[in-house]
């Protein structure tokens, strides 16, 4: 038979103190002596006791929970961002509850509703293209909402992000300025950020009079290294070959680099490559991959600081929208063509 879950009274009995003392020691360790705290913690571990969070919430009218909604739990783009949230919220006594939308509008609506059911003290969400229903849920939540990664035309509350289109525009323009005339683009997933990067590429190509649909290869499938290789193979069908490729993600850029090596295409002598996001492996590739560096850790840190300030002191940022910017890192994968 399954054992019954341990209660606060069980812990108090084993530790030889009152239930009130146990509750106080768990909520405010500084209010009891170190010796007593250790005795209570020993009883907690022995009984595998888990506090009743719901009861604690009712007693204090606070949850100490920050809801975080991301597009994916497997995409490395969000790793630094999530680490920053943990680094800055956990030491301050908050728990970080993370849900994934899997790049689905319907899943995002469910995630927001589920999150609000947990009564978070703030919500930090990736992206700015929420559905009308999601916006209504967030706007009526009564808690601070921080939209991240992109700049919104109409922020729900606070918006912290970067101009995705401009980043792609400057990366593409850098390739054009190096003398490349057949600049291809590859993109996957085709979420709002990928579409913005495609728009930035197109704007740079139109301005240079070089826009040509044949230099585009996209897929709605997941962003992977393998997808990058397959999309490059599509671009070079029929004997044509771009002399440069802008990739809407570093995973795609790495796949393009590998495919070039398989086909004997020299990078950067015969093809330049620029990615997006500046993931850790980009600088370690051979040759090192050029990329648009996005400050994901800094963005997570700023989002955490903003919600903490609002919750703890009522202090809001002076502006409802903050542009964290980006930086173009030109490395060995780009070179002026001979």
C-alpha positions as CSV (number, residue, x, y, z in Angstrom):
1,X,0.0,0.0,0.0
2,X,1.1,3.6,-0.7
3,X,2.3,5.6,2.3
4,X,0.2,8.6,3.3
5,X,1.7,12.0,2.6
6,X,3.4,13.5,5.6
7,X,1.8,16.5,7.2
8,X,3.0,19.6,9.1
9,X,1.9,18.0,12.3
10,X,4.0,14.9,11.6
11,X,7.1,17.1,11.2
12,X,6.3,19.0,14.4
13,X,5.9,15.8,16.3
14,X,9.2,14.3,15.1
15,X,11.0,17.6,15.8
16,X,9.4,18.0,19.2
17,X,8.0,21.4,18.5
18,X,4.6,23.0,17.7
19,X,3.2,23.1,14.2
20,X,3.3,26.9,14.4
21,X,7.1,26.8,15.0
22,X,7.6,24.5,12.0
23,X,5.6,26.8,9.8
24,X,7.6,29.8,11.0
25,X,10.9,28.0,10.5
26,X,10.0,27.0,6.9
27,X,8.7,30.4,5.9
28,X,11.2,32.6,7.8
29,X,14.3,30.6,8.9
30,X,15.8,33.8,10.4
31,X,13.0,33.8,13.1
32,X,14.3,30.6,14.8
33,X,17.7,29.5,16.1
34,X,20.1,27.7,13.8
35,X,20.0,24.6,16.0
36,X,16.2,24.5,16.0
37,X,16.1,25.1,12.2
38,X,18.5,22.2,11.6
39,X,16.3,19.9,13.8
40,X,13.2,20.8,11.8
41,X,15.0,20.4,8.5
42,X,16.2,17.0,9.6
43,X,12.6,16.0,10.3
44,X,11.4,17.4,7.0
45,X,14.0,15.3,5.1
46,X,13.3,12.2,7.1
47,X,9.5,12.4,6.4
48,X,10.0,13.7,2.8
49,X,7.6,16.5,3.8
50,X,6.4,18.8,1.0
51,X,4.8,22.1,2.2
52,X,1.1,22.7,1.1
53,X,1.7,25.6,-1.3
54,X,-2.1,26.2,-1.7
55,X,-2.5,26.7,2.0
56,X,0.5,29.0,2.2
57,X,-0.9,31.1,-0.6
58,X,-4.2,31.5,1.2
59,X,-2.5,32.5,4.4
60,X,-0.1,35.1,2.9
61,X,-2.0,36.2,-0.2
62,X,1.3,35.7,-2.1
63,X,2.6,32.9,-4.3
64,X,6.2,34.0,-4.9
65,X,5.8,32.5,-8.3
66,X,6.8,34.0,-11.6
67,X,5.2,32.5,-14.7
68,X,7.4,32.2,-17.8
69,X,6.1,31.1,-21.2
70,X,8.6,30.2,-23.9
71,X,8.2,29.0,-27.5
72,X,10.3,25.8,-26.9
73,X,12.1,23.9,-24.2
74,X,14.4,22.2,-26.6
75,X,15.6,25.2,-28.7
76,X,19.0,26.3,-27.4
77,X,18.1,29.9,-28.1
78,X,16.2,30.1,-24.9
79,X,18.8,28.4,-22.6
80,X,20.7,31.6,-21.7
81,X,17.4,33.4,-21.2
82,X,16.0,30.8,-18.9
83,X,19.3,30.6,-16.9
84,X,19.2,34.4,-16.4
85,X,15.6,34.2,-15.0
86,X,16.7,31.5,-12.6
87,X,19.9,33.3,-11.6
88,X,18.0,36.4,-10.7
89,X,14.7,35.1,-9.3
90,X,15.5,32.0,-7.3
91,X,18.0,33.7,-4.9
92,X,15.3,36.4,-4.3
93,X,12.9,33.7,-3.0
94,X,10.8,33.3,-6.2
95,X,9.9,30.1,-8.0
96,X,10.0,30.1,-11.8
97,X,7.2,28.1,-13.4
98,X,7.9,27.5,-17.1
99,X,5.5,26.4,-19.8
100,X,6.1,25.9,-23.5
101,X,3.8,26.9,-26.4
102,X,5.7,24.7,-29.0
103,X,5.3,27.7,-31.4
104,X,1.5,27.1,-31.4
105,X,-1.1,29.9,-31.0
106,X,-3.6,27.5,-29.5
107,X,-1.0,26.0,-27.1
108,X,0.0,29.5,-26.1
109,X,-3.6,30.3,-25.1
110,X,-3.8,27.1,-23.0
111,X,-0.4,27.9,-21.4
112,X,-1.5,31.4,-20.4
113,X,-4.8,30.2,-19.0
114,X,-3.0,27.4,-17.1
115,X,-0.4,29.8,-15.8
116,X,-2.9,32.3,-14.6
117,X,-4.7,29.5,-12.7
118,X,-1.5,29.2,-10.6
119,X,-1.8,32.9,-9.5
120,X,1.7,34.0,-10.5
121,X,2.9,37.4,-9.3
122,X,4.1,38.3,-12.8
123,X,4.2,36.7,-16.3
124,X,7.2,36.9,-18.6
125,X,6.5,35.7,-22.1
126,X,8.5,35.2,-25.3
127,X,7.1,36.9,-28.3
128,X,4.7,39.7,-29.0
129,X,2.2,38.2,-31.5
130,X,-0.3,36.8,-29.0
131,X,-3.8,36.1,-30.3
132,X,-6.7,38.4,-29.4
133,X,-7.8,35.9,-26.7
134,X,-4.3,35.6,-25.2
135,X,-4.0,39.4,-25.1
136,X,-7.3,39.6,-23.3
137,X,-6.2,37.0,-20.7
138,X,-2.9,38.8,-20.1
139,X,-4.5,42.3,-20.0
140,X,-7.1,41.3,-17.5
141,X,-4.7,39.2,-15.3
142,X,-4.0,42.0,-12.9
143,X,-0.2,41.1,-12.8
144,X,2.8,42.7,-14.5
145,X,3.3,41.2,-18.0
146,X,6.7,41.4,-19.8
147,X,6.8,40.5,-23.5
148,X,10.3,39.7,-24.6
149,X,12.6,38.9,-27.7
150,X,10.8,41.3,-30.1
151,X,9.6,44.9,-30.2
152,X,5.8,45.2,-30.2
153,X,3.7,47.8,-31.9
154,X,1.3,47.8,-29.0
155,X,2.8,46.3,-25.9
156,X,0.4,44.6,-23.5
157,X,2.3,46.0,-20.5
158,X,6.1,46.1,-20.7
159,X,8.0,45.1,-23.8
160,X,11.7,44.1,-23.7
161,X,13.2,43.0,-27.0
162,X,15.1,43.8,-30.2
163,X,14.3,44.7,-33.8
164,X,14.5,41.2,-35.5
165,X,13.9,42.7,-38.9
166,X,16.6,45.3,-38.6
167,X,19.1,42.6,-37.4
168,X,18.5,40.6,-40.5
169,X,18.6,43.7,-42.7
170,X,22.0,44.6,-41.4
171,X,23.4,41.1,-41.8
172,X,22.2,40.9,-45.4
173,X,23.4,44.4,-46.2
174,X,26.8,43.4,-44.8
175,X,27.0,40.6,-47.3
176,X,25.9,42.9,-50.1
177,X,28.5,45.5,-49.1
178,X,31.2,42.8,-49.3
179,X,30.4,42.5,-53.0
180,X,28.1,39.5,-53.0
181,X,25.4,39.6,-55.6
182,X,23.7,36.2,-55.2
183,X,22.7,36.3,-51.6
184,X,20.4,33.4,-50.6
185,X,18.3,33.1,-47.5
186,X,17.1,30.0,-45.6
187,X,14.5,29.9,-42.8
188,X,12.6,27.4,-40.8
189,X,9.7,27.2,-38.4
190,X,8.4,30.5,-39.8
191,X,7.2,32.0,-36.5
192,X,6.9,35.7,-36.2
193,X,10.6,36.2,-35.5
194,X,11.6,34.1,-38.5
195,X,9.1,36.1,-40.7
196,X,10.6,39.4,-39.4
197,X,14.1,38.2,-40.4
198,X,12.9,37.2,-43.8
199,X,11.4,40.7,-44.2
200,X,14.7,42.3,-43.2
201,X,16.5,40.2,-45.8
202,X,14.0,41.1,-48.5
203,X,14.3,44.8,-47.7
204,X,18.1,44.8,-48.0
205,X,17.9,42.9,-51.3
206,X,15.2,45.2,-52.8
207,X,17.3,48.3,-51.9
208,X,20.2,46.8,-53.7
209,X,18.1,45.7,-56.7
210,X,19.1,42.1,-56.1
211,X,15.8,40.5,-54.8
212,X,15.1,37.2,-56.6
213,X,12.7,34.5,-55.3
214,X,15.0,31.7,-56.5
215,X,17.5,32.5,-53.7
216,X,15.0,31.6,-51.0
217,X,14.5,28.3,-49.3
218,X,12.1,27.9,-46.3
219,X,10.4,25.2,-44.4
220,X,7.7,25.2,-41.6
221,X,9.6,22.3,-40.0
222,X,11.6,22.5,-36.8
223,X,14.9,24.4,-36.8
224,X,17.7,21.9,-36.9
225,X,21.3,21.5,-38.3
226,X,20.0,18.9,-40.7
227,X,17.3,21.3,-42.0
228,X,20.1,23.8,-42.8
229,X,21.8,21.3,-45.1
230,X,18.6,20.3,-46.8
231,X,17.6,23.9,-47.5
232,X,21.0,24.7,-49.0
233,X,20.6,21.7,-51.2
234,X,17.4,23.3,-52.4
235,X,19.1,26.6,-53.2
236,X,21.8,25.0,-55.3
237,X,19.6,22.8,-57.5
238,X,19.9,23.2,-61.2
239,X,23.6,24.2,-61.2
240,X,23.0,27.6,-59.6
241,X,24.8,28.5,-56.4
242,X,24.6,31.6,-54.2
243,X,27.8,33.3,-53.3
244,X,26.5,34.1,-49.8
245,X,23.7,32.8,-47.5
246,X,21.9,34.6,-44.7
247,X,20.5,32.0,-42.3
248,X,17.6,32.9,-39.9
249,X,19.2,30.8,-37.1
250,X,22.6,29.6,-36.2
251,X,21.6,25.9,-36.3
252,X,20.7,26.4,-39.9
253,X,24.0,28.2,-40.5
254,X,25.9,25.3,-39.1
255,X,23.9,22.9,-41.3
256,X,24.8,25.1,-44.3
257,X,28.5,25.0,-43.3
258,X,28.5,21.2,-43.1
259,X,26.7,20.8,-46.4
260,X,29.3,23.1,-48.0
261,X,32.0,20.9,-46.6
262,X,30.3,17.8,-48.0
263,X,30.0,19.3,-51.4
264,X,33.5,20.8,-51.5
265,X,32.3,24.4,-51.5
266,X,34.9,26.5,-49.8
267,X,33.8,28.8,-47.0
268,X,34.2,31.7,-47.3
269,X,36.1,31.7,-50.6
270,X,33.2,30.4,-52.6
271,X,30.3,31.1,-50.2
272,X,29.9,33.4,-47.2
273,X,27.6,32.4,-44.3
274,X,25.9,34.5,-41.6
275,X,23.6,33.1,-39.0
276,X,21.4,34.7,-36.3
277,X,21.5,34.6,-32.5
278,X,25.2,34.0,-32.0
279,X,24.8,30.7,-30.1
280,X,27.8,29.4,-28.3
281,X,29.0,27.0,-31.0
282,X,29.1,29.8,-33.7
283,X,32.5,31.1,-32.6
284,X,33.9,27.6,-32.2
285,X,33.0,26.3,-35.7
286,X,35.6,26.1,-38.4
287,X,35.6,28.6,-39.9
288,X,33.9,30.6,-37.1
289,X,30.4,31.5,-38.1
290,X,29.4,35.1,-38.5
291,X,26.1,35.9,-36.7
292,X,23.7,38.5,-35.4
293,X,24.4,38.5,-31.6
294,X,21.2,38.8,-29.5
295,X,21.6,39.6,-25.8
296,X,19.4,36.7,-24.5
297,X,20.9,36.4,-21.0
298,X,20.9,40.2,-20.5
299,X,17.2,40.2,-21.6
300,X,16.3,37.6,-19.1
301,X,18.1,39.4,-16.4
302,X,16.4,42.7,-17.2
303,X,13.0,41.0,-17.3
304,X,13.6,39.5,-13.9
305,X,14.7,42.8,-12.4
306,X,11.7,44.6,-13.8
307,X,9.1,42.2,-12.3
308,X,10.9,42.2,-9.0
309,X,10.9,45.9,-8.8
310,X,7.2,46.1,-9.6
311,X,6.3,43.4,-7.1
312,X,8.6,44.5,-4.3
313,X,8.4,48.3,-4.5
314,X,5.8,49.2,-7.1
315,X,8.6,50.8,-9.2
316,X,8.0,50.5,-13.0
317,X,10.5,51.2,-15.7
318,X,10.4,54.8,-17.1
319,X,9.5,53.5,-20.6
320,X,7.0,50.7,-21.4
321,X,9.3,49.5,-24.2
322,X,13.0,48.8,-24.0
323,X,15.1,48.0,-27.1
324,X,18.0,45.8,-26.0
325,X,19.7,46.0,-29.4
326,X,21.9,43.5,-31.2
327,X,25.4,43.3,-32.6
328,X,26.7,42.0,-35.9
329,X,29.6,39.6,-35.4
330,X,31.5,39.2,-38.6
331,X,33.8,36.1,-38.3
332,X,35.7,33.8,-40.7
333,X,32.7,32.5,-42.5
334,X,32.4,35.8,-44.4
335,X,34.9,37.2,-46.8
336,X,35.0,39.6,-49.8
337,X,34.7,37.4,-52.9
338,X,37.7,37.3,-55.2
